Amino acid sequence: MPGHFASDGPDSTEALGSAVARLLAPGDVVVLRGDLGAGKTTFVRAAARALGVEGPITSPTFAIANRYEGRVPVAHLDAWRLDDPDDEELGLVLEGVGTDAVAFVEWPEALVHSLPRPCVSVDIAHGGGDRRVIRLHGADPALDASLEALCDHLRARHRNP
């Protein structure tokens, strides 16, 4: 069963992103899906901070890819503007996905066949106001169990600060 988490706002989404980052290692790929403004970059920003990135972390919508140095390097890709896998910018984007970094890919549909297999898939849906429903899927049953346990822990902590 995938992990699921009801976020009541950006702080909760950041707590989840930070917690998920602790499960990641160089070479891992995390894909994020959700409507505009759902909180994908908020999630990535918190994960990058947990991986030791300092300084501004911004959405790469127009740059397509940003790379940050931290305790673990982070590649943040946004494929929203890419039309298809033959797009001439695809090569530039994929350079950011390497074995030395954790890669976060927003709007991965155009790249799905060119990316390494995602370790974690994050689906974020609007829940009204600042609320979000976030579903996490791991690449294998052990990771799925870790993600579900992580969500359980955060839900319990939220109820009992």
Backbone as a printed PyTorch tensor [residue, N CA C, xyz], in Angstrom:
tensor([[[  0.8550,  -1.1840,   0.0000],
         [  0.0000,   0.0000,   0.0000],
         [  0.8970,   1.2420,   0.0000]],

        [[  0.6330,   2.1830,  -0.8570],
         [  1.4590,   3.3930,  -0.8830],
         [  1.2220,   4.2400,   0.3510]],

        [[  2.2240,   5.0550,   0.6830],
         [  2.0650,   5.9960,   1.7780],
         [  1.1260,   7.1030,   1.3630]],

        [[  0.3300,   7.5720,   2.2760],
         [ -0.5470,   8.7030,   1.9770],
         [ -0.5090,   9.6470,   3.1700]],

        [[ -0.6180,  10.9240,   2.8660],
         [ -0.4700,  11.9470,   3.8900],
         [ -1.3710,  13.1100,   3.5420]],

        [[ -2.1220,  13.5950,   4.5160],
         [ -2.9650,  14.7710,   4.3340],
         [ -2.2060,  15.9620,   4.9050]],

        [[ -1.7310,  16.8240,   4.0430],
         [ -0.9960,  18.0170,   4.4540],
         [ -1.9890,  19.1420,   4.6900]],

        [[ -1.8160,  19.8530,   5.8220],
         [ -2.7070,  20.9730,   6.0930],
         [ -2.0980,  22.3030,   5.6590]],

        [[ -0.9310,  22.2430,   4.9980],
         [ -0.3070,  23.4630,   4.5010],
         [  1.1500,  23.2380,   4.1610]],

        [[  1.8280,  24.2840,   3.7230],
         [  3.2270,  24.1570,   3.3020],
         [  4.1490,  23.5570,   4.3580]],

        [[  3.9350,  23.8770,   5.6380],
         [  4.8060,  23.3240,   6.6810],
         [  4.7140,  21.8020,   6.7410]],

        [[  3.5050,  21.2700,   6.6010],
         [  3.3260,  19.8110,   6.6070],
         [  3.9390,  19.1720,   5.3700]],

        [[  3.7750,  19.8290,   4.2260],
         [  4.3770,  19.3140,   2.9890],
         [  5.8930,  19.3150,   3.1090]],

        [[  6.4420,  20.3700,   3.7140],
         [  7.8890,  20.4280,   3.9260],
         [  8.3570,  19.3350,   4.8800]],

        [[  7.6080,  19.0630,   5.9300],
         [  7.9820,  18.0010,   6.8700],
         [  8.0490,  16.6610,   6.1500]],

        [[  7.0970,  16.4190,   5.2560],
         [  7.0930,  15.1660,   4.5010],
         [  8.2770,  15.1040,   3.5410]],

        [[  8.5380,  16.1970,   2.8170],
         [  9.6780,  16.2230,   1.9030],
         [ 10.9900,  15.9720,   2.6210]],

        [[ 11.1580,  16.5920,   3.7720],
         [ 12.3660,  16.4180,   4.5690],
         [ 12.5130,  14.9720,   5.0400]],

        [[ 11.4280,  14.3800,   5.4760],
         [ 11.4620,  13.0020,   5.9550],
         [ 11.7730,  12.0220,   4.8220]],

        [[ 11.1810,  12.2360,   3.6580],
         [ 11.4400,  11.3540,   2.5150],
         [ 12.9130,  11.4310,   2.1080]],

        [[ 13.4920,  12.6250,   2.1920],
         [ 14.8980,  12.8040,   1.8040],
         [ 15.8240,  11.8870,   2.5920]],

        [[ 15.4730,  11.5920,   3.8250],
         [ 16.3100,  10.7250,   4.6610],
         [ 16.3730,   9.2910,   4.1360]],

        [[ 15.4560,   8.9400,   3.2480],
         [ 15.4380,   7.5940,   2.6640],
         [ 16.1990,   7.5300,   1.3410]],

        [[ 16.6840,   8.6710,   0.8600],
         [ 17.2630,   8.7410,  -0.4830],
         [ 18.7830,   8.7070,  -0.4620]],

        [[ 19.3430,   8.2700,  -1.5920],
         [ 20.7940,   8.1880,  -1.7550],
         [ 21.1620,   8.6600,  -3.1630]],

        [[ 22.4270,   9.0250,  -3.3750],
         [ 22.8450,   9.4330,  -4.7260],
         [ 22.4360,   8.3930,  -5.7710]],

        [[ 21.9330,   8.8940,  -6.8970],
         [ 21.4490,   8.0310,  -7.9750],
         [ 19.9540,   7.8080,  -7.9420]],

        [[ 19.3020,   8.1180,  -6.8160],
         [ 17.8550,   7.9510,  -6.7220],
         [ 17.1360,   9.0340,  -7.5160]],

        [[ 16.0050,   8.6630,  -8.0820],
         [ 15.1590,   9.5860,  -8.8410],
         [ 13.7840,   9.6120,  -8.1900]],

        [[ 13.2950,  10.8230,  -7.9400],
         [ 11.9600,  11.0260,  -7.3770],
         [ 11.1600,  11.8050,  -8.4130]],

        [[ 10.0170,  11.2690,  -8.8250],
         [  9.1580,  11.9830,  -9.7660],
         [  7.9790,  12.5610,  -8.9910]],

        [[  7.5900,  13.7850,  -9.3750],
         [  6.5060,  14.4790,  -8.6920],
         [  5.4480,  14.8940,  -9.7000]],

        [[  4.2000,  14.5440,  -9.3790],
         [  3.0760,  14.9160, -10.2280],
         [  2.0790,  15.7110,  -9.3990]],

        [[  1.4130,  16.6420, -10.0540],
         [  0.3880,  17.4510,  -9.3860],
         [  0.1330,  18.6950, -10.2100]],

        [[ -1.0240,  19.2790, -10.0180],
         [ -1.3890,  20.4880, -10.7450],
         [ -0.4640,  21.6430, -10.3830]],

        [[ -0.5290,  22.7090, -11.1720],
         [  0.2080,  23.9240, -10.8460],
         [ -0.1660,  24.3810,  -9.4430]],

        [[  0.8260,  24.7470,  -8.6630],
         [  0.5790,  25.2320,  -7.3200],
         [  0.2510,  24.1690,  -6.3000]],

        [[  0.4140,  22.9060,  -6.6550],
         [  0.0680,  21.8220,  -5.7290],
         [  1.0700,  21.7010,  -4.5800]],

        [[  2.3050,  22.1090,  -4.8050],
         [  3.3000,  22.0040,  -3.7410],
         [  4.5030,  21.1480,  -4.0920]],

        [[  4.6840,  20.8600,  -5.3700],
         [  5.8200,  20.0300,  -5.7900],
         [  7.1530,  20.6850,  -5.4160]],

        [[  7.3050,  21.9580,  -5.7250],
         [  8.5600,  22.6430,  -5.4170],
         [  8.7370,  22.8050,  -3.9100]],

        [[  7.6660,  22.9890,  -3.1690],
         [  7.7420,  23.0560,  -1.7080],
         [  8.3140,  21.7520,  -1.1610]],

        [[  7.8350,  20.6330,  -1.6710],
         [  8.3160,  19.3170,  -1.2690],
         [  9.8060,  19.1760,  -1.5950]],

        [[ 10.1820,  19.5330,  -2.8330],
         [ 11.5780,  19.4180,  -3.2680],
         [ 12.4860,  20.3250,  -2.4500]],

        [[ 12.0470,  21.5400,  -2.1920],
         [ 12.8560,  22.4970,  -1.4200],
         [ 13.2010,  21.9100,  -0.0440]],

        [[ 12.2130,  21.3330,   0.6270],
         [ 12.4420,  20.7500,   1.9510],
         [ 13.3630,  19.5290,   1.8650]],

        [[ 13.1740,  18.7120,   0.8430],
         [ 14.0410,  17.5420,   0.6660],
         [ 15.4790,  17.9870,   0.4120]],

        [[ 15.6530,  18.9980,  -0.4310],
         [ 16.9980,  19.4970,  -0.7260],
         [ 17.6650,  20.0420,   0.5310]],

        [[ 16.9140,  20.7610,   1.3520],
         [ 17.4640,  21.2700,   2.6170],
         [ 17.9320,  20.1070,   3.4930]],

        [[ 17.1080,  19.0520,   3.5590],
         [ 17.4650,  17.8750,   4.3650],
         [ 18.7060,  17.1710,   3.8160]],

        [[ 18.9890,  17.3540,   2.5300],
         [ 20.1750,  16.7640,   1.9070],
         [ 21.3790,  17.7140,   1.9680]],

        [[ 21.2240,  18.8120,   2.7010],
         [ 22.3410,  19.7060,   2.9530],
         [ 22.4910,  20.8810,   2.0200]],

        [[ 21.5100,  21.1410,   1.1790],
         [ 21.5880,  22.2760,   0.2520],
         [ 21.2710,  23.5570,   1.0240]],

        [[ 22.1030,  24.5750,   0.8320],
         [ 21.8810,  25.8870,   1.4400],
         [ 21.6240,  26.8960,   0.3250]],

        [[ 21.0990,  28.0410,   0.6850],
         [ 20.8390,  29.0720,  -0.3150],
         [ 19.4920,  28.8750,  -0.9720]],

        [[ 19.1660,  29.7570,  -1.9340],
         [ 17.8560,  29.7020,  -2.5880],
         [ 17.6670,  28.4180,  -3.4050]],

        [[ 16.4730,  27.8680,  -3.3200],
         [ 16.0760,  26.7090,  -4.1160],
         [ 14.7960,  27.1280,  -4.8220]],

        [[ 14.8770,  27.2600,  -6.1390],
         [ 13.7450,  27.7890,  -6.8960],
         [ 13.2500,  26.7680,  -7.9200]],

        [[ 12.0350,  26.9720,  -8.3550],
         [ 11.4650,  26.1120,  -9.3830],
         [ 12.2330,  26.3050, -10.6850]],

        [[ 12.6290,  25.2120, -11.3310],
         [ 13.3610,  25.3300, -12.5940],
         [ 12.4560,  25.3550, -13.8190]],

        [[ 11.2380,  25.8850, -13.6890],
         [ 10.2880,  25.8630, -14.8010],
         [ 10.8830,  26.4250, -16.0850]],

        [[ 11.5680,  27.5520, -16.0120],
         [ 12.1110,  28.1550, -17.2290],
         [ 13.5460,  27.7200, -17.4970]],

        [[ 14.2920,  27.3970, -16.4520],
         [ 15.6650,  26.9160, -16.6380],
         [ 15.6630,  25.4290, -17.0060]],

        [[ 14.6040,  24.7290, -16.7150],
         [ 14.3840,  23.3040, -16.9040],
         [ 15.1460,  22.4720, -15.8740]],

        [[ 16.3840,  22.8290, -15.5520],
         [ 17.1400,  22.0470, -14.5760],
         [ 17.9960,  22.9630, -13.7170]],

        [[ 17.9950,  22.6780, -12.4150],
         [ 18.8880,  23.3370, -11.4760],
         [ 19.6550,  22.2480, -10.7440]],

        [[ 20.8950,  22.5280, -10.4520],
         [ 21.6960,  21.5800,  -9.6800],
         [ 22.2200,  22.3210,  -8.4580]],

        [[ 22.1480,  21.6530,  -7.3280],
         [ 22.5680,  22.2410,  -6.0630],
         [ 23.5760,  21.3160,  -5.3890]],

        [[ 24.5830,  21.9240,  -4.7820],
         [ 25.5640,  21.1440,  -4.0310],
         [ 25.1730,  21.1750,  -2.5660]],

        [[ 25.2220,  20.0260,  -1.9340],
         [ 24.9480,  19.8860,  -0.5130],
         [ 25.7310,  18.6910,  -0.0160]],

        [[ 25.3470,  18.1790,   1.1370],
         [ 25.9510,  16.9430,   1.6200],
         [ 25.8030,  15.8600,   0.5470]],

        [[ 24.6410,  15.8860,  -0.1060],
         [ 24.3520,  15.0560,  -1.2790],
         [ 23.9390,  16.0340,  -2.3740]],

        [[ 24.5510,  15.9810,  -3.5630],
         [ 24.1080,  16.8730,  -4.6470],
         [ 22.6460,  16.5970,  -5.0160]],

        [[ 21.9550,  17.6520,  -5.4230],
         [ 20.5390,  17.5530,  -5.7910],
         [ 20.3540,  18.1280,  -7.1890]],

        [[ 19.6930,  17.3700,  -8.0510],
         [ 19.2800,  17.8480,  -9.3660],
         [ 17.7680,  18.0440,  -9.3040]],

        [[ 17.3040,  19.2300,  -9.6880],
         [ 15.8750,  19.5410,  -9.6700],
         [ 15.4670,  19.8680, -11.1030]],

        [[ 14.6510,  19.0050, -11.6840],
         [ 14.2520,  19.1340, -13.0790],
         [ 12.7640,  19.4270, -13.1670]],

        [[ 12.4000,  20.2350, -14.1540],
         [ 11.0000,  20.5390, -14.4120],
         [ 10.7750,  20.3680, -15.9070]],

        [[ 10.0780,  19.3060, -16.2710],
         [  9.8800,  18.9700, -17.6850],
         [  8.5750,  19.5310, -18.2420]],

        [[  7.9640,  20.4670, -17.5330],
         [  6.6720,  21.0010, -17.9550],
         [  6.7220,  21.5710, -19.3620]],

        [[  7.8070,  22.2440, -19.7360],
         [  7.8990,  22.8720, -21.0560],
         [  8.3480,  21.9220, -22.1560]],

        [[  8.7500,  20.7220, -21.8220],
         [  9.2160,  19.7890, -22.8420],
         [  8.0170,  19.1090, -23.4880]],

        [[  7.9930,  19.1120, -24.8120],
         [  6.8440,  18.5590, -25.5290],
         [  6.8860,  17.0430, -25.6530]],

        [[  8.0610,  16.5000, -25.9350],
         [  8.1740,  15.0600, -26.1170],
         [  9.6200,  14.6520, -25.8910]],

        [[  9.8760,  13.3490, -25.7880],
         [ 11.2280,  12.8860, -25.4940],
         [ 12.2600,  13.2400, -26.5690]],

        [[ 11.8370,  13.6680, -27.7620],
         [ 12.7940,  14.0420, -28.8040],
         [ 13.1570,  15.5180, -28.7300]],

        [[ 12.5930,  16.2230, -27.7750],
         [ 12.8610,  17.6470, -27.6280],
         [ 14.3700,  17.8740, -27.5470]],

        [[ 14.8650,  18.8840, -28.2420],
         [ 16.3050,  19.1390, -28.2850],
         [ 16.8810,  19.4710, -26.9170]],

        [[ 16.0330,  19.9110, -25.9930],
         [ 16.5140,  20.2250, -24.6540],
         [ 16.6330,  18.9940, -23.7660]],

        [[ 16.1390,  17.8600, -24.2450],
         [ 16.1380,  16.6540, -23.4390],
         [ 17.5470,  16.2740, -22.9840]],

        [[ 18.5110,  16.3540, -23.8760],
         [ 19.8850,  16.0030, -23.5180],
         [ 20.4080,  16.8490, -22.3810]],

        [[ 20.1190,  18.1510, -22.4300],
         [ 20.5540,  19.0440, -21.3600],
         [ 19.9060,  18.6760, -20.0340]],

        [[ 18.6450,  18.3450, -20.0910],
         [ 17.9250,  17.9950, -18.8740],
         [ 18.4990,  16.7230, -18.2630]],

        [[ 18.7200,  15.7300, -19.0900],
         [ 19.1780,  14.4450, -18.5710],
         [ 20.6040,  14.4950, -18.0410]],

        [[ 21.3750,  15.5040, -18.4470],
         [ 22.7110,  15.6650, -17.8750],
         [ 22.6390,  15.9000, -16.3730]],

        [[ 21.5380,  16.4750, -15.9240],
         [ 21.3620,  16.7400, -14.5020],
         [ 21.0360,  15.5080, -13.6880]],

        [[ 20.6620,  14.4220, -14.3390],
         [ 20.3550,  13.1820, -13.6460],
         [ 21.5970,  12.3060, -13.7510]],

        [[ 22.2790,  12.1610, -12.6530],
         [ 23.4960,  11.3580, -12.6570],
         [ 23.5290,  10.4720, -11.4370]],

        [[ 24.5320,   9.6500, -11.3680],
         [ 24.6380,   8.7210, -10.2510],
         [ 25.1530,   9.3910,  -8.9820]],

        [[ 25.6300,  10.6360,  -9.0940],
         [ 26.1710,  11.3220,  -7.9150],
         [ 25.1470,  12.1900,  -7.2080]],

        [[ 23.9550,  12.3510,  -7.7560],
         [ 22.9510,  13.2590,  -7.1920],
         [ 21.6340,  12.5400,  -6.9690]],

        [[ 20.8300,  13.1000,  -6.0780],
         [ 19.4280,  12.7060,  -5.9780],
         [ 18.6910,  13.6310,  -6.9320]],

        [[ 17.9010,  13.0630,  -7.8300],
         [ 17.1840,  13.8660,  -8.8260],
         [ 15.6980,  13.9120,  -8.4980]],

        [[ 15.1470,  15.1270,  -8.5260],
         [ 13.7150,  15.3500,  -8.3560],
         [ 13.1970,  15.8740,  -9.6870]],

        [[ 12.1810,  15.2070, -10.2520],
         [ 11.6770,  15.5610, -11.5720],
         [ 10.1900,  15.9020, -11.4690]],

        [[  9.8870,  17.1910, -11.6880],
         [  8.4930,  17.6310, -11.7460],
         [  8.0040,  17.4840, -13.1780]],

        [[  6.7260,  17.1590, -13.3400],
         [  6.1160,  16.9750, -14.6590],
         [  6.9250,  15.9530, -15.4730]],

        [[  7.0930,  14.7350, -14.9930],
         [  8.0080,  13.7740, -15.6240],
         [  7.4820,  13.0910, -16.8890]],

        [[  6.2520,  13.3400, -17.2740],
         [  5.6390,  12.5860, -18.3780],
         [  6.4750,  12.5970, -19.6540]],

        [[  7.0460,  13.7250, -20.0320],
         [  7.8170,  13.8020, -21.2790],
         [  9.1410,  13.0540, -21.1720]],

        [[  9.5850,  12.7850, -19.9420],
         [ 10.8970,  12.1570, -19.7420],
         [ 10.8170,  10.7170, -19.2620]],

        [[  9.6320,  10.2450, -18.9630],
         [  9.4780,   8.9710, -18.2630],
         [ 10.2430,   7.8180, -18.9210]],

        [[ 10.3140,   7.7860, -20.2320],
         [ 10.9990,   6.6770, -20.9010],
         [ 12.5040,   6.8960, -20.9830]],

        [[ 12.9780,   8.0970, -20.6750],
         [ 14.3980,   8.4080, -20.7500],
         [ 15.0610,   8.4500, -19.3810]],

        [[ 14.2750,   8.4840, -18.3310],
         [ 14.8100,   8.5750, -16.9720],
         [ 15.1550,   7.1920, -16.4300]],

        [[ 16.0910,   7.1530, -15.4900],
         [ 16.2600,   5.9030, -14.7340],
         [ 14.9530,   5.6140, -14.0000]],

        [[ 14.7470,   4.3860, -13.6020],
         [ 13.5210,   4.0150, -12.8990],
         [ 13.3950,   4.8360, -11.6140]],

        [[ 12.2370,   5.4820, -11.4180],
         [ 12.0670,   6.2690, -10.1940],
         [ 12.1090,   5.3930,  -8.9510]],

        [[ 12.7350,   5.9140,  -7.9310],
         [ 12.7870,   5.2600,  -6.6310],
         [ 11.4910,   5.5520,  -5.8700]],

        [[ 11.0350,   6.8170,  -5.9820],
         [  9.8120,   7.2500,  -5.3080],
         [  8.9840,   8.0900,  -6.2790]],

        [[  7.6800,   7.8410,  -6.2960],
         [  6.7360,   8.6710,  -7.0430],
         [  5.8780,   9.4140,  -6.0260]],

        [[  5.7360,  10.7250,  -6.2400],
         [  4.9650,  11.5790,  -5.3380],
         [  3.8260,  12.1860,  -6.1490]],

        [[  2.6070,  11.9630,  -5.7120],
         [  1.4270,  12.5420,  -6.3520],
         [  0.7670,  13.4760,  -5.3560]],

        [[  0.6340,  14.7550,  -5.7430],
         [  0.0770,  15.7600,  -4.8500],
         [ -1.2130,  16.2990,  -5.4700]],

        [[ -2.2920,  16.2510,  -4.6940],
         [ -3.5930,  16.7470,  -5.1670],
         [ -4.0850,  17.8400,  -4.2300]],

        [[ -4.7010,  18.8610,  -4.8090],
         [ -5.3110,  19.9210,  -4.0080],
         [ -6.4320,  19.3210,  -3.1680]],

        [[ -6.5130,  19.7640,  -1.9300],
         [ -7.5660,  19.2890,  -1.0470],
         [ -8.4550,  20.4140,  -0.5450]],

        [[ -8.3370,  21.6030,  -1.1730],
         [ -9.1050,  22.7610,  -0.7350],
         [ -8.2580,  23.6580,   0.1420]],

        [[ -8.1940,  24.9280,  -0.1810],
         [ -7.3600,  25.8650,   0.5740],
         [ -5.8970,  25.4430,   0.4960]],

        [[ -5.2480,  25.3970,   1.6530],
         [ -3.8470,  24.9760,   1.7030],
         [ -3.6910,  23.4660,   1.8590]],

        [[ -4.7850,  22.7480,   1.9730],
         [ -4.7180,  21.2900,   2.1900],
         [ -4.2990,  20.5740,   0.9120]],

        [[ -3.5090,  19.5110,   1.0980],
         [ -3.0700,  18.6730,  -0.0120],
         [ -3.1730,  17.2150,   0.4180]],

        [[ -3.4610,  16.3620,  -0.5400],
         [ -3.4120,  14.9260,  -0.3240],
         [ -2.1980,  14.4350,  -1.0960]],

        [[ -1.2680,  13.8210,  -0.3940],
         [ -0.0040,  13.4030,  -1.0010],
         [  0.1030,  11.8850,  -0.9130]],

        [[  0.3440,  11.2630,  -2.0520],
         [  0.5310,   9.8050,  -2.1130],
         [  1.9600,   9.5180,  -2.5370]],

        [[  2.5700,   8.5850,  -1.8410],
         [  3.9520,   8.1890,  -2.1150],
         [  3.9790,   6.7310,  -2.5280]],

        [[  4.6940,   6.4430,  -3.6030],
         [  4.8450,   5.0670,  -4.0810],
         [  6.3360,   4.7700,  -4.1770]],

        [[  6.7570,   3.6640,  -3.5780],
         [  8.1520,   3.2620,  -3.6520],
         [  8.3800,   2.2720,  -4.7750]],

        [[  9.6360,   2.1210,  -5.1600],
         [  9.9980,   1.2390,  -6.2660],
         [  9.8980,  -0.2360,  -5.8840]],

        [[  9.8300,  -0.5250,  -4.6000],
         [  9.7460,  -1.9240,  -4.1720],
         [  8.9570,  -2.0000,  -2.8680]],

        [[  8.5460,  -3.2090,  -2.4690],
         [  7.7210,  -3.3440,  -1.2560],
         [  8.4040,  -2.8220,   0.0150]],

        [[  9.7090,  -2.9930,   0.1420],
         [ 10.4090,  -2.5170,   1.3390],
         [ 10.3540,  -0.9920,   1.4220]],

        [[ 10.5680,  -0.3240,   0.3000],
         [ 10.5070,   1.1370,   0.2940],
         [  9.0760,   1.6120,   0.5240]],

        [[  8.1030,   0.9270,  -0.0660],
         [  6.7000,   1.2670,   0.1900],
         [  6.3990,   1.1900,   1.6920]],

        [[  6.9010,   0.1430,   2.3590],
         [  6.6740,  -0.0130,   3.7990],
         [  7.3400,   1.1270,   4.5750]],

        [[  8.5380,   1.5220,   4.1630],
         [  9.2250,   2.6410,   4.8240],
         [  8.4620,   3.9450,   4.6360]],

        [[  7.9320,   4.1690,   3.4380],
         [  7.1660,   5.3830,   3.1680],
         [  5.8730,   5.4030,   3.9760]],

        [[  5.2120,   4.2560,   4.0810],
         [  3.9750,   4.1880,   4.8690],
         [  4.2800,   4.4440,   6.3440]],

        [[  5.3680,   3.8730,   6.8570],
         [  5.7510,   4.0890,   8.2520],
         [  6.0810,   5.5620,   8.4930]],

        [[  6.7540,   6.1660,   7.5550],
         [  7.1020,   7.5770,   7.6470],
         [  5.8290,   8.4270,   7.7150]],

        [[  4.8600,   8.1390,   6.8570],
         [  3.5840,   8.8760,   6.8660],
         [  2.8480,   8.6580,   8.1830]],

        [[  2.8430,   7.4150,   8.6830],
         [  2.2010,   7.1270,   9.9730],
         [  2.8410,   7.9590,  11.0820]],

        [[  4.1620,   8.0140,  11.0850],
         [  4.8880,   8.7740,  12.1090],
         [  4.5290,  10.2640,  12.0320]],

        [[  4.5120,  10.8210,  10.8310],
         [  4.1910,  12.2430,  10.6890],
         [  2.7430,  12.5300,  11.0650]],

        [[  1.8320,  11.6190,  10.7280],
         [  0.4260,  11.8150,  11.1200],
         [  0.2990,  11.8010,  12.6450]],

        [[  0.9890,  10.8790,  13.3120],
         [  0.9330,  10.7990,  14.7670],
         [  1.5550,  12.0360,  15.4030]],

        [[  2.6690,  12.4950,  14.8520],
         [  3.3390,  13.6820,  15.3760],
         [  2.4630,  14.9200,  15.1980]],

        [[  1.7450,  14.9740,  14.0750],
         [  0.8670,  16.1170,  13.7980],
         [ -0.2840,  16.1590,  14.8070]],

        [[ -0.8310,  14.9890,  15.1400],
         [ -1.9290,  14.9370,  16.1100],
         [ -1.4480,  15.2420,  17.5220]],

        [[ -0.1850,  14.8660,  17.8020],
         [  0.3910,  15.0450,  19.1310],
         [  1.7190,  15.7680,  19.0330]],

        [[  1.7060,  17.0890,  18.7880],
         [  2.9580,  17.8120,  18.6000],
         [  3.9190,  17.6480,  19.7770]]])
